[in-house]
Amino acid sequence: MNEDGVLLIKHRWEPAPFYDVWMRMGFEHVAVRHDETEWHIRASGGFAVNRGR
């Protein structure tokens, strides 16, 4: 997670199974297919923000 509280993830496929988990943890996310074998996911908020960090 960078200093702005944003988590940047590269993944081989769309991480749809994580969407519900991240939502329950308070994360907002955007997933973009970069090419046939790579997705870029940007997640922000979440437990660190909710704890007042």
Buried (B, 14 or more C-beta within 10 A) or exposed (E): EEEEBEBEEEBEEEBEEBBEEBEEBBBEBEBEEEEEEEBBBBBBBBEBEEEEE
